Amino acid sequence: MKYRFLFVTKFIVVLASANVFGQQRGEAPQPPQTPRAMAPIDLTGYWVSIVTEDWRFRMVTPPKGDFASVPLNPEGIRVGNQWDPAKDEAAGEQCKSYGAPAIMRVPGRVHITWESDAILKVEMDAGQQTRLFHFGEFQPPAGPRTWQGNSVASWEMAGAGRGRGAAAGGSLKVVTTGMRAGYLRKNGVPYSEKAVVTEYYDRTIEPNGDTWLVVTTVVNDPTYLNQEFITSTHFRKQADAAGWNPQPCSAR
């Protein structure tokens, strides 16, 4: 143990001397890596949603009052039962079910690109929506709330975070706030402006070569939910933009 301590001590001294020598030679310190360069997984490209569960809530508009599996409190049930798509259309609010808490559940295609080295852009053809994931310090812009709110992103490396550890390579974590009130499902299941959305984006490669994106979404809303609402949504990667077909929001 004594010799191990002496070895470590000498190593630290040598390392410190090397750093000082480098500074004396006038070498500029290396700039920190950008979020884009640090990415443990590549999420860019075109992805198509694969509906393997909740077909009756995602592929068609559920009947009024069908709130199965959503942990609504009494106020959430009351507000949900007031759903009126004609009223939403008249108010120009056809996109209430396309906000950040729900948009990844809407069947369609997703296009992910880097807008800059610190901003990941996610475009959905369903509802023609765009989300921006900001890494690092982010000052939300002034102005009214939007359907997609303000999203702050960070990388979770494999073996860290979420208790169970990130998936192989790592995961993308996104926390979104500042959204307009909207619907978790098209039939008026409500979320409020106080909702907070936490998402985890995991990428896997199957034995047959298919690449999958799994988005785990956790919605917390003290106004209408009595506990977290958690969903897991699956996408398969496409080779190109085939099938990309932007469509406007629909209230029905």
HUTA-V311679 format. One record per residue. N is the residue number from 0. OMEGA is omega in radians with two decimals (NA if undefined). BURIAL is 1 if it has 9 or more other ideal C-beta (glycine too) atoms within 8 Angstrom, else 0. D_LAST is the distance of its C-alpha to the last C-alpha in Angstrom with 2 decimals. Layout:
<<N;OMEGA;BURIAL;D_LAST> <N;OMEGA;BURIAL;D_LAST>>
This chain:
<<0;3.13;0;71.68> <1;-3.12;0;74.12> <2;3.12;0;74.04> <3;3.13;0;70.23> <4;-3.14;0;70.12> <5;-3.14;0;72.64> <6;-3.13;0;70.69> <7;-3.13;0;67.40> <8;3.12;0;69.24> <9;-3.14;0;70.91> <10;-3.14;0;67.60> <11;3.14;0;66.01> <12;3.12;0;69.07> <13;-3.14;0;69.00> <14;3.14;0;65.27> <15;3.13;0;65.81> <16;3.12;0;68.79> <17;3.13;0;66.83> <18;3.14;0;64.14> <19;-3.14;0;66.84> <20;3.13;0;68.62> <21;3.14;0;65.43> <22;3.14;0;64.90> <23;3.12;0;68.56> <24;3.08;0;68.15> <25;3.13;0;65.48> <26;3.14;0;62.55> <27;3.09;0;59.25> <28;-3.13;0;56.93> <29;3.12;0;54.00> <30;3.12;0;50.67> <31;3.12;0;47.99> <32;3.08;0;45.51> <33;3.07;0;42.11> <34;3.12;1;38.95> <35;-3.14;1;38.32> <36;-3.10;0;41.84> <37;-3.00;0;41.59> <38;3.12;1;38.43> <39;3.11;1;39.24> <40;3.12;1;36.43> <41;-3.13;0;34.87> <42;-3.06;1;31.09> <43;3.11;0;30.94> <44;3.12;1;29.49> <45;-3.13;1;26.38> <46;3.10;1;24.56> <47;-3.12;1;21.96> <48;3.08;1;19.99> <49;-3.07;0;21.25> <50;-3.13;1;19.08> <51;3.12;0;21.88> <52;3.14;0;20.40> <53;-3.13;1;17.33> <54;-3.03;0;15.90> <55;3.06;0;13.80> <56;-3.02;0;12.24> <57;-3.07;1;11.92> <58;3.08;0;11.57> <59;3.09;0;8.90> <60;-3.12;0;6.46> <61;3.09;1;9.47> <62;3.07;0;10.43> <63;3.12;0;11.03> <64;3.10;0;14.33> <65;-3.08;0;14.48> <66;-3.05;1;16.07> <67;3.06;0;18.49> <68;3.07;0;20.58> <69;-3.07;1;19.48> <70;3.14;0;22.63> <71;2.99;1;21.31> <72;-3.11;1;24.12> <73;3.13;0;24.26> <74;3.09;0;22.89> <75;3.10;1;19.89> <76;3.14;1;19.23> <77;-3.12;0;19.80> <78;3.13;1;17.40> <79;-3.13;1;14.65> <80;3.09;1;15.19> <81;-3.11;0;14.53> <82;-3.14;1;10.80> <83;-3.09;0;9.48> <84;3.12;0;6.21> <85;3.12;0;8.57> <86;3.10;0;11.17> <87;3.13;1;9.64> <88;-3.13;1;9.19> <89;-3.13;0;12.70> <90;-3.12;0;14.04> <91;-3.09;0;13.04> <92;3.12;0;11.46> <93;-3.05;1;8.32> <94;-3.07;1;10.36> <95;3.11;1;10.81> <96;-3.14;1;9.82> <97;3.12;1;12.02> <98;-3.06;1;15.23> <99;-3.14;1;18.41> <100;-3.01;1;18.01> <101;-2.93;1;14.93> <102;-3.12;1;15.00> <103;3.10;1;17.60> <104;-3.12;1;15.54> <105;-3.12;1;12.81> <106;3.14;0;14.30> <107;-3.12;1;16.15> <108;-3.10;1;19.50> <109;3.08;1;21.42> <110;-3.09;1;24.45> <111;3.11;1;27.03> <112;3.01;0;30.05> <113;3.06;1;32.65> <114;3.03;0;32.34> <115;-3.13;0;35.73> <116;-3.11;0;38.04> <117;3.13;1;36.35> <118;3.07;1;32.66> <119;-3.11;1;30.35> <120;3.13;1;27.33> <121;3.14;1;24.14> <122;3.09;1;21.69> <123;3.08;1;18.33> <124;3.07;1;17.01> <125;3.13;1;13.42> <126;3.12;1;12.45> <127;-3.09;1;16.14> <128;3.09;1;17.23> <129;3.07;1;20.92> <130;3.07;1;22.77> <131;3.13;1;26.54> <132;-3.06;1;28.65> <133;3.06;1;31.92> <134;3.10;1;35.04> <135;-3.14;0;37.90> <136;-3.08;0;38.14> <137;3.09;0;35.15> <138;-3.12;0;35.01> <139;-3.14;0;31.46> <140;3.07;0;31.21> <141;3.13;0;31.46> <142;-3.11;0;28.59> <143;3.08;0;25.27> <144;3.13;0;23.14> <145;3.13;0;20.63> <146;-3.08;1;17.54> <147;3.06;1;19.95> <148;-3.11;1;22.90> <149;-3.03;1;26.44> <150;3.08;1;27.31> <151;-3.04;1;30.88> <152;3.05;1;31.87> <153;3.09;0;34.99> <154;3.00;1;36.48> <155;-3.10;1;37.50> <156;-3.11;1;40.36> <157;3.10;1;40.98> <158;-3.13;0;42.62> <159;3.03;0;41.50> <160;3.06;1;38.81> <161;3.12;0;36.17> <162;-3.10;0;39.02> <163;-3.08;0;38.69> <164;3.13;0;39.28> <165;3.12;1;37.13> <166;-3.12;1;36.52> <167;-3.10;0;39.13> <168;-3.13;0;39.89> <169;-3.11;1;37.63> <170;3.01;1;34.12> <171;3.06;1;32.10> <172;-3.13;1;31.21> <173;3.08;1;28.71> <174;-3.05;1;28.31> <175;3.09;1;25.63> <176;3.04;1;25.79> <177;-3.10;0;25.12> <178;2.93;1;21.31> <179;3.08;1;19.10> <180;-3.10;1;17.57> <181;-3.06;1;14.05> <182;3.01;1;12.18> <183;3.05;1;13.73> <184;-3.01;1;10.69> <185;-3.10;1;6.96> <186;2.96;1;7.82> <187;3.08;1;10.11> <188;-2.90;1;13.21> <189;2.80;1;15.19> <190;-3.03;1;17.77> <191;3.10;1;20.20> <192;3.13;0;22.22> <193;-3.09;0;24.97> <194;3.04;1;23.22> <195;-3.11;1;25.24> <196;3.06;1;24.00> <197;-3.09;1;26.74> <198;3.04;1;26.22> <199;-3.12;1;28.74> <200;-3.13;1;28.62> <201;-3.12;1;31.00> <202;3.12;1;32.08> <203;3.06;1;33.85> <204;-3.09;0;35.63> <205;-3.14;0;35.88> <206;3.14;0;39.12> <207;3.10;0;37.73> <208;3.12;0;37.13> <209;3.08;0;33.33> <210;-3.07;1;32.22> <211;3.02;1;29.41> <212;3.12;1;27.64> <213;-3.12;1;26.73> <214;3.08;1;24.79> <215;-3.06;1;25.43> <216;3.11;1;23.33> <217;-3.14;1;24.67> <218;3.02;1;22.85> <219;-3.14;1;25.15> <220;-3.12;1;24.01> <221;-3.09;0;26.68> <222;-3.01;1;24.47> <223;-3.12;1;21.88> <224;3.08;1;23.26> <225;3.01;0;26.59> <226;-3.14;0;27.14> <227;3.01;0;25.92> <228;-3.02;1;22.65> <229;3.07;0;23.64> <230;3.08;0;21.87> <231;-3.02;0;23.41> <232;-3.02;1;21.58> <233;3.09;1;23.45> <234;3.05;1;23.81> <235;-3.09;1;26.46> <236;3.09;1;28.32> <237;3.14;1;28.44> <238;-3.08;0;31.55> <239;-3.07;0;29.91> <240;-3.13;0;26.78> <241;3.12;0;26.10> <242;3.13;0;22.45> <243;-2.99;1;21.51> <244;-3.12;0;18.68> <245;3.13;0;17.05> <246;3.12;1;13.59> <247;3.11;0;11.96> <248;3.08;1;9.23> <249;-3.12;0;5.58> <250;-3.05;1;3.81> <251;NA;0;0.00>>
